[in-house]
């Protein structure tokens, strides 16, 4: 891949977050993790991440708000929005995420290979 690409994974579910990071690290990416939106924005800034994987449904600061803020503050950042749904369903949330600035989307549950491929395409 050339230079090391850093991916910030923002998801409130520790196990899901850790699994995504392990899949990315296995593909040669550097990762940073965050358990909520505010922590995620700080991690993006600190790490100078190239890609952010942002879960939509999170407590305290939901992913849609993080997408809007990250797009404003870090215009070079590529964003992959992920969602398992909620009241609206994953397709509706992901469509909205795309409209708000996400470069790509992926519905949970997903296969690690599909997830890593989506991230690779964003780089």
Secondary structure, 3 states (H helix, E strand, C coil): CCCCCEEEEECCCHHHHHHHHHHHHHCCCEEEEECCHHHHHHHHHHHCCCEEEEECCCCCCCHHHHHHHHHHHCCCCEEEEEECCCCCCHHHHHHHHHHHCCCEEEECCCCHHHHHHHHHHHC
